[in-house]
Amino acid sequence: MATTIFGKKILALWHNKRARFVTGAIFLIFFLWVTQTVPFSWRYFSILGLFLLSFLFSIWSLSEGVTSWSVKIVTAVLPSFFSVAVAMFYFLFPESLIYQVFLLIAFGFAIYIVFLTENIFTVAAIRTIALSRAAQTVGFLITLLTAFFCYNTIFSFRLFGWWNALLVLAVSFPLFLQALWSAELGENFDSKILLFSLIFSLIVGELSLIVSFFPVNVLTGSLFLTCAAYILIGLGSAYLVGRLFKQTVKEYLIVGSLMFLFLLITTSWRG
């Protein structure tokens, strides 16, 4: 009898979304820690494993009631890329137990928030709910944070400019795709979303190529590309929802001009 009751409780937890989010967050914290403890030659394979686990956990946690595979996949993009971005950025932190514990706790809290945000998107894709606007803001901020971590890691490799451009393009496209989709929230992708994602990714990739030839540090270059992503996603989202006004364009252009000015000021042109 007790075994039956226990089994029912476990089954109820299995079907509870919040319980699945917590379970997924705990497992991902553990595997994030594993990526930092394996031998260096295995780290990139472990990070690839973390990406696949994040993707599978996202589909498992968020797919209840969702019939469209495009929605299932796009809502798994941000949790997967955020997990990998944190794992790669983890290498840049000092090798201190305090820093590592802090980052693991912060990651667990953040990935849980990401799961909640994507869950709101899956529901809002089917019907209108009040929390969708707040979730869009949170998703936008986490997308920019993920993009910054990814760009920072790419520039840290000190690769040739063309490699930077290709990697930035590969990272930016899925991030832009899910960000623009979350602005419109439909069960299917609009062709404009795919087109904008591709064009915006190409723009950021070209900017990364240009920045690669500038004598700027990694942080400045990463912030510049993140600012470009902020402007492009903001303008694209505003256009998709029919709110692209002159004042909106002006505000984003001012931000872009200030960031470009900052890039020029912080660039050391001395040989």
HUJOTA-V124084 format. One line per field, one symbol per residue. phi: phi as a letter, one per 30 degrees, with the letter a starting at -180 (. if undefined). A space follows every 10 residues. Layout:
phi: ???
This chain:
phi: .ddddddddd ddddcddddd dddddddded dddddccdee dcdddddddd dddddddddd dcddiccddd dedddddded ddddddddde dddddbdddd dddddddedd dddddddddd dddddcbdbd dddddddddd dddddddded dddddddhdd eddedddddd ddeddddddd dddchbdbdd dddddddddd dddddddddd ddcddcdddd ddddddddde dddddddddd cibdcedddd dddddddddd dddddddccd d
